[in-house]
Amino acid sequence: MTVSKIDILNREFSRRMRGYDRAEVDAFMTEAAETVGEMTERIAGLEETVATLENALDEHKSREQTLRDTLVTTQKMIEDLKANAQKEAQLILDAANAKAENMLNQAHLRLAQIHDDISELKKQRTQFEVKLRSILESHLKLLEQDKEEQAALEEAESKLKYLKSPGA
């Protein structure tokens, strides 16, 4: 039988000549002591369970905080990685644009150089044609002079033949 607080407070002992019945009081005290002992053991067990659960709760809270910290750190790292990736992508794009612009400028310069070379070659061709025409005309004049000289020589030879001929 277990004794409650109300049982202890409401317990009345029979009276004898000199007070309460000693055996009855001793039996009640033994029963109360056993109940209090059981309760003390039960309280100690419950306190131990509570302590264990509180330790487990603290450990879980600690793990939860660690997980939260890790999550926050991970999110910050992800944001940093994204920002770095965007910066790096922008740098790559800027470098590619600069390289493309440089290549385009070089191509324009090369095109201008080619146009200049073509103009220079046209001038040289025109000069060559003029020089060649001049050389050809001077050779034609020389050939005509040679023909005239040849004709004059032939005429002179024919006059000489006429003079040398016996009938003359």
C-alpha positions, 0 to 999 in steps of 0.5 A: 500500500502507498501512503499519500500526503493526505493519508499521512495528514488524515491518519488517526491513531487509536488512543490508549492509556498513555497515548497512541498505540505504539505498534500501530504508529510503528507500522504506519511509520514503516509503511510511510518510510517504505513509501517515502523510500520508494518515492525517493528512489523514483524521484532519483530515477526520474531526476536521473532520467530528466538529467539524461534527457536534459543532456540529450536536449542540450546535445541536440540543441548544440547539434542544431546550433552547429547545423544552423551555423553550418547552414549559414556558413554554407549559404554564405559560401554559396553566395560568395561562390556565386559572386566570385563566379559572376565576377570571373564570368564578367572578367572573362567577358571583358577580356573576350570583348577586349580581345575581340575589339583588338582583333577587330582593330587589327583587322581594320588596320590590316584592311587599311594596309591592304587598301594602301598596298593595292593603291601602291600596286596600282600606282606601280602598275601605272608607272610600269605601263608608262615606262613600258610604253615609253620604252616600246615607243622609243624602240619603235622610233629606233626601229623606224629610224633603222628602217629609214636608215636601211631605206637610205642605205638601200637607196645609196646602194642602189645609186652606187650600183647604178653608178658602178654599172657599166652602162652608166 
